[in-house]
């Protein structure tokens, strides 16, 4: 089938339809309050993106329980006030004909001790060292079960806020990804060992959400296709086998965080395009979303032609919350590095600018660039 960016997309099992195939990726922004409440600036920026034409918006990685926090200004969905804040996002999305989801997250071994109560946690203990100054504490089985329930309860809050679904962050070396990684998950109980055991926590969360919420509520899973940030243990073959397990669990989509949607398979160029490998591995069993260097209409079109059903727009949306409107009208996009004056006009706070400015090539401070 010839898939075009402006073409609608039907989540058949949920009975929900997107007006187009452009998705706002879950973008870290550091704009939430210190207690995790969504801020006025954060909600206003998401509303701007809803008005900008995206078919679906995914709010940034959001805490589901105390602990597991990875950065200052990270949102949370644990209280009535936080639920009420995200209800506004749902309303803005509805008003603009878009769907709104929230990405649920626990930092696992990447959680910052300064932002949490002590050492990070993971599937297995790790000694203190350069990467983990306080080491990593192994979760008990009771804590694993409690964590699963926290994800499900956060999904219930998302549904109560009027959001259309959740995405489970199982990429980027965060907790759910830690459990999948056989180098980090050295457990000898039912939560470790085989792929089915290492995926048990993720699948328990999916099943818990399905048991408690209507089938019209979307559940997506974000995955890294390969090892991330010099942390080994995530293989493409493992992730594609996991995709097969998840397809049987009635998930609505898989969101592969590719880094570069057009790169070759790591370590084996002979295997060709990573997107082709992922597309063939998923084999149409569940809708496929990809993120990574989706910068303009041409790159979005290439990703769709290469097998993606949906494209998630990340850094390009920072300076172009109206990305979809511009692409649809063949209007020029602002290009990074984006000027701080522009980003301030778009609603980013000082804390957001500090974070975005730490990302290579994204922000040019005090320079008149990136504006049209």
Beta strands, then each sheet from edge to edge (+ up, - down):
strand 1: 9-11
strand 2: 16-18
strand 3: 22-24
strand 4: 56-63
strand 5: 99-105
strand 6: 120-122
strand 7: 136-138
strand 8: 165-170
strand 9: 218-224
strand 10: 253-257
strand 11: 287-291
strand 12: 310-313
strand 13: 338-339
strand 14: 363-364
sheet 1: 1+ 2-
sheet 2: 3+ 4+ 5+ 8+ 9+ 10+ 11+ 12+ 3+
sheet 3: 6+ 7+
sheet 4: 13+ 14+
end
